Amino acid sequence: PDDANERFLASETDIFSTTGSFVVHPPLGKYLIGVGMWLFGPDSSFGWRFSAALFGTACVLVLFLLAKTLTGSVVFATVASFLMAIDGLGIVMSRVSLLDIFLTFFVLLAVWFAVLDRQRHLDRLAARVVARERD
């Protein structure tokens, strides 16, 4: 809407309207940014950036877990997460209030869960093969 800033400053919570809108992004990332704004106030640039910094830091941890799961090596996992921690783009995306870092976090998390699922599936399959060979 044209008067979005005034409505926000007036704490208007009635966001539903009778007309459709063109929403470009799903709301989860915006809600996560909103949590920081709620905690530290809407006028605080730290509040806008808090959630992005938190999720950017969490990306390093999830990448460590993914690399450890894939390679089985703490050294390789540490190197991978260190490289992400010092990557310029990763640092910038963790410092600004954009939605890219949230996407990065959830994609890394999804890939890690997929790898865990495949490994557990293979373990179950191997256990079944061994059990059948014993019979």
Backbone as CSV, one residue per row, in Angstrom:
resi,resn,N_x,N_y,N_z,CA_x,CA_y,CA_z,C_x,C_y,C_z
1,PRO,0.821,-1.207,0.000,0.000,0.000,0.000,0.854,1.256,0.000
2,ASP,0.248,2.314,-0.415,0.977,3.577,-0.513,1.349,4.148,0.849
3,ASP,0.532,3.903,1.857,0.777,4.475,3.177,1.343,3.441,4.153
4,ALA,2.192,2.549,3.670,2.702,1.452,4.503,3.511,1.966,5.687
5,ASN,4.341,2.970,5.479,5.159,3.492,6.579,4.296,4.096,7.683
6,GLU,3.299,4.868,7.293,2.423,5.483,8.283,1.643,4.417,9.048
7,ARG,1.180,3.391,8.341,0.427,2.318,8.996,1.328,1.551,9.969
8,PHE,2.584,1.324,9.579,3.526,0.625,10.460,3.814,1.449,11.711
9,LEU,4.069,2.731,11.542,4.371,3.597,12.679,3.175,3.746,13.615
10,ALA,1.969,3.606,13.064,0.759,3.694,13.886,0.423,2.363,14.546
11,SER,1.291,1.366,14.382,1.098,0.018,14.954,-0.186,-0.631,14.476
12,GLU,-0.534,-0.379,13.235,-1.738,-0.984,12.668,-1.460,-2.452,12.364
13,THR,-2.232,-3.318,12.950,-2.016,-4.755,12.765,-2.993,-5.377,11.785
14,ASP,-3.949,-4.626,11.294,-4.910,-5.160,10.333,-4.272,-5.138,8.947
15,ILE,-3.601,-6.225,8.611,-2.858,-6.265,7.355,-3.638,-6.925,6.233
16,PHE,-4.789,-7.481,6.549,-5.564,-8.176,5.530,-6.457,-7.179,4.797
17,SER,-6.487,-7.304,3.495,-7.301,-6.395,2.701,-8.178,-7.203,1.756
18,THR,-9.054,-6.511,1.087,-9.965,-7.184,0.158,-9.361,-7.335,-1.224
19,THR,-8.217,-6.720,-1.459,-7.570,-6.823,-2.767,-6.323,-7.685,-2.661
20,GLY,-6.015,-8.339,-3.752,-4.817,-9.166,-3.791,-3.567,-8.318,-3.831
21,SER,-2.458,-8.926,-3.510,-1.197,-8.199,-3.550,-0.159,-9.059,-4.254
22,PHE,0.892,-8.431,-4.682,1.973,-9.125,-5.366,3.097,-9.321,-4.361
23,VAL,3.097,-10.475,-3.715,4.122,-10.779,-2.725,5.232,-11.551,-3.430
24,VAL,6.411,-10.971,-3.484,7.513,-11.563,-4.229,8.169,-12.703,-3.459
25,HIS,8.308,-12.565,-2.159,9.017,-13.553,-1.353,8.072,-14.200,-0.347
26,PRO,8.323,-15.462,-0.010,7.564,-16.068,1.095,7.853,-15.315,2.394
27,PRO,6.936,-15.357,3.349,7.067,-14.477,4.511,8.027,-14.936,5.603
28,LEU,8.523,-16.176,5.587,9.317,-16.654,6.720,10.536,-15.776,6.995
29,GLY,11.307,-15.457,5.975,12.487,-14.614,6.171,12.125,-13.242,6.717
30,LYS,11.018,-12.690,6.234,10.576,-11.389,6.732,10.144,-11.489,8.188
31,TYR,9.496,-12.594,8.536,9.110,-12.795,9.938,10.346,-12.910,10.827
32,LEU,11.378,-13.599,10.330,12.604,-13.746,11.120,13.295,-12.397,11.318
33,ILE,13.298,-11.567,10.291,13.831,-10.211,10.442,12.966,-9.429,11.427
34,GLY,11.654,-9.656,11.352,10.728,-8.989,12.262,10.953,-9.350,13.717
35,VAL,11.433,-10.570,13.984,11.735,-10.961,15.366,12.831,-10.054,15.933
36,GLY,13.861,-9.814,15.143,14.917,-8.902,15.588,14.399,-7.487,15.795
37,MET,13.510,-7.056,14.901,12.922,-5.724,15.054,12.044,-5.663,16.302
38,TRP,11.363,-6.761,16.597,10.518,-6.814,17.793,11.372,-6.779,19.063
39,LEU,12.515,-7.488,19.026,13.383,-7.537,20.202,14.083,-6.211,20.470
40,PHE,14.569,-5.564,19.414,15.422,-4.388,19.587,14.796,-3.087,19.100
41,GLY,13.571,-3.154,18.617,12.874,-1.953,18.166,13.007,-1.742,16.675
42,PRO,11.962,-1.178,16.063,11.976,-0.992,14.609,12.944,0.082,14.136
43,ASP,13.377,0.956,15.021,14.317,2.008,14.630,15.770,1.581,14.752
44,SER,16.012,0.380,15.259,17.373,-0.099,15.475,17.852,-0.903,14.267
45,SER,18.905,-0.436,13.621,19.452,-1.209,12.502,20.048,-2.522,13.000
46,PHE,20.477,-2.560,14.250,20.937,-3.819,14.839,19.794,-4.818,14.886
47,GLY,18.606,-4.359,15.219,17.434,-5.227,15.256,17.106,-5.812,13.901
48,TRP,17.236,-5.019,12.855,16.973,-5.517,11.502,17.960,-6.618,11.141
49,ARG,19.190,-6.439,11.558,20.265,-7.340,11.124,20.507,-8.513,12.068
50,PHE,19.915,-8.494,13.237,20.183,-9.507,14.256,19.884,-10.916,13.758
51,SER,18.710,-11.128,13.218,18.324,-12.473,12.772,19.217,-12.957,11.638
52,ALA,19.548,-12.063,10.715,20.424,-12.456,9.607,21.802,-12.855,10.129
53,ALA,22.326,-12.125,11.091,23.630,-12.477,11.664,23.563,-13.805,12.401
54,LEU,22.479,-14.031,13.110,22.298,-15.289,13.829,22.243,-16.470,12.857
55,PHE,21.472,-16.336,11.789,21.354,-17.416,10.814,22.633,-17.576,9.996
56,GLY,23.348,-16.489,9.742,24.630,-16.595,9.055,25.649,-17.361,9.876
57,THR,25.650,-17.127,11.178,26.525,-17.885,12.070,26.106,-19.342,12.133
58,ALA,24.802,-19.578,12.144,24.298,-20.955,12.168,24.641,-21.700,10.880
59,CYS,24.774,-20.983,9.774,25.177,-21.620,8.506,26.545,-22.276,8.642
60,VAL,27.445,-21.619,9.357,28.784,-22.182,9.554,28.686,-23.503,10.314
61,LEU,27.857,-23.540,11.338,27.667,-24.766,12.112,27.035,-25.873,11.266
62,VAL,26.001,-25.537,10.505,25.333,-26.554,9.682,26.282,-27.066,8.602
63,LEU,27.104,-26.182,8.028,28.079,-26.641,7.041,29.096,-27.575,7.683
64,PHE,29.507,-27.284,8.911,30.412,-28.185,9.626,29.770,-29.563,9.768
65,LEU,28.513,-29.600,10.201,27.817,-30.876,10.387,27.646,-31.621,9.067
66,LEU,27.340,-30.891,8.002,27.196,-31.513,6.686,28.521,-32.094,6.213
67,ALA,29.586,-31.319,6.314,30.897,-31.806,5.875,31.369,-32.976,6.732
68,LYS,31.109,-32.931,8.029,31.473,-34.043,8.918,30.696,-35.297,8.548
69,THR,29.426,-35.145,8.220,28.608,-36.288,7.824,29.083,-36.866,6.496
70,LEU,29.435,-36.008,5.559,29.867,-36.480,4.236,31.249,-37.117,4.268
71,THR,32.187,-36.506,4.988,33.572,-36.977,4.935,33.966,-37.831,6.128
72,GLY,33.298,-37.650,7.253,33.684,-38.353,8.471,34.919,-37.764,9.126
73,SER,35.393,-36.649,8.620,36.627,-36.046,9.113,36.330,-34.704,9.777
74,VAL,36.783,-34.561,11.006,36.633,-33.289,11.706,37.519,-32.229,11.057
75,VAL,38.669,-32.639,10.553,39.592,-31.685,9.916,38.952,-31.080,8.675
76,PHE,38.411,-31.918,7.787,37.762,-31.401,6.580,36.549,-30.547,6.925
77,ALA,35.789,-30.972,7.924,34.613,-30.203,8.329,35.021,-28.845,8.887
78,THR,36.104,-28.810,9.647,36.592,-27.550,10.198,37.078,-26.627,9.094
79,VAL,37.798,-27.175,8.126,38.279,-26.368,6.997,37.100,-25.806,6.211
80,ALA,36.099,-26.638,5.931,34.932,-26.182,5.173,34.204,-25.063,5.906
81,SER,33.975,-25.244,7.194,33.255,-24.216,7.944,34.107,-22.958,8.123
82,PHE,35.422,-23.119,8.262,36.306,-21.954,8.355,36.270,-21.148,7.064
83,LEU,36.308,-21.839,5.931,36.260,-21.126,4.653,34.949,-20.364,4.491
84,MET,33.859,-20.958,4.950,32.589,-20.234,4.878,32.588,-19.041,5.832
85,ALA,33.193,-19.210,6.997,33.211,-18.133,7.990,34.007,-16.921,7.517
86,ILE,35.027,-17.128,6.684,35.840,-16.000,6.221,35.477,-15.555,4.811
87,ASP,34.499,-16.191,4.198,34.081,-15.815,2.846,33.429,-14.434,2.868
88,GLY,33.863,-13.578,1.988,33.354,-12.207,1.958,31.858,-12.118,1.727
89,LEU,31.346,-12.899,0.788,29.914,-12.854,0.503,29.106,-13.354,1.696
90,GLY,29.587,-14.410,2.341,28.891,-14.920,3.517,28.845,-13.900,4.641
91,ILE,29.944,-13.183,4.817,29.994,-12.152,5.856,29.029,-11.022,5.532
92,VAL,29.034,-10.583,4.277,28.140,-9.486,3.886,26.680,-9.903,4.020
93,MET,26.345,-11.100,3.560,24.958,-11.554,3.639,24.506,-11.739,5.088
94,SER,25.445,-11.999,5.984,25.103,-12.128,7.401,24.980,-10.773,8.090
95,ARG,25.448,-9.734,7.457,25.434,-8.408,8.082,24.296,-7.531,7.607
96,VAL,23.754,-7.829,6.447,22.680,-6.988,5.917,21.346,-7.700,6.096
97,SER,20.316,-6.936,6.091,18.987,-7.492,6.337,18.343,-7.909,5.018
98,LEU,18.910,-8.930,4.390,18.348,-9.492,3.161,17.933,-10.931,3.423
99,LEU,17.145,-11.476,2.529,16.593,-12.814,2.729,17.531,-13.926,2.277
100,ASP,18.618,-13.609,1.618,19.500,-14.624,1.044,20.104,-15.548,2.093
101,ILE,20.469,-15.023,3.244,21.125,-15.847,4.256,20.156,-16.855,4.854
102,PHE,18.880,-16.507,4.926,17.886,-17.459,5.421,17.721,-18.611,4.437
103,LEU,17.704,-18.288,3.151,17.636,-19.327,2.122,18.860,-20.228,2.209
104,THR,20.035,-19.639,2.357,21.265,-20.423,2.475,21.194,-21.376,3.661
105,PHE,20.729,-20.878,4.793,20.623,-21.714,5.989,19.692,-22.898,5.757
106,PHE,18.511,-22.636,5.239,17.538,-23.712,5.081,17.936,-24.690,3.973
107,VAL,18.630,-24.226,2.941,19.130,-25.147,1.912,20.223,-26.040,2.499
108,LEU,21.159,-25.460,3.237,22.193,-26.275,3.893,21.573,-27.296,4.839
109,LEU,20.583,-26.870,5.595,19.907,-27.774,6.525,19.205,-28.904,5.777
110,ALA,18.544,-28.576,4.667,17.848,-29.597,3.879,18.826,-30.595,3.272
111,VAL,19.954,-30.105,2.769,20.955,-31.012,2.192,21.530,-31.915,3.277
112,TRP,21.801,-31.363,4.451,22.324,-32.182,5.549,21.324,-33.264,5.943
113,PHE,20.048,-32.898,6.056,19.027,-33.896,6.392,18.893,-34.952,5.305
114,ALA,19.012,-34.555,4.039,18.941,-35.526,2.943,20.118,-36.501,3.005
115,VAL,21.299,-35.995,3.295,22.478,-36.862,3.419,22.315,-37.812,4.601
116,LEU,21.821,-37.304,5.723,21.568,-38.175,6.879,20.561,-39.267,6.534
117,ASP,19.516,-38.916,5.816,18.503,-39.895,5.433,19.093,-40.964,4.523
118,ARG,19.887,-40.559,3.552,20.488,-41.539,2.632,21.421,-42.474,3.384
119,GLN,22.213,-41.933,4.303,23.133,-42.790,5.055,22.377,-43.768,5.943
120,ARG,21.338,-43.314,6.579,20.552,-44.218,7.434,19.821,-45.252,6.598
121,HIS,19.374,-44.854,5.425,18.719,-45.809,4.530,19.703,-46.908,4.118
122,LEU,20.918,-46.521,3.785,21.922,-47.513,3.405,22.279,-48.419,4.578
123,ASP,22.334,-47.869,5.785,22.606,-48.689,6.972,21.494,-49.707,7.205
124,ARG,20.247,-49.279,7.048,19.124,-50.210,7.219,19.139,-51.284,6.141
125,LEU,19.458,-50.889,4.918,19.526,-51.848,3.815,20.630,-52.873,4.062
126,ALA,21.792,-52.411,4.528,22.892,-53.331,4.822,22.517,-54.284,5.955
127,ALA,21.816,-53.794,6.958,21.390,-54.661,8.065,20.414,-55.728,7.580
128,ARG,19.543,-55.374,6.653,18.607,-56.360,6.103,19.340,-57.428,5.303
129,VAL,20.324,-57.013,4.528,21.090,-57.979,3.728,21.823,-58.947,4.647
130,VAL,22.451,-58.428,5.696,23.166,-59.284,6.642,22.194,-60.229,7.340
131,ALA,21.023,-59.747,7.709,20.031,-60.593,8.385,19.542,-61.708,7.466
132,ARG,19.376,-61.427,6.195,18.927,-62.459,5.250,20.010,-63.492,4.994
133,GLU,21.266,-63.051,5.006,22.356,-64.003,4.781,22.510,-64.960,5.954
134,ARG,22.147,-64.522,7.148,22.232,-65.384,8.326,21.161,-66.477,8.293
135,ASP,20.028,-66.185,7.662,18.929,-67.171,7.623,19.155,-68.273,6.653
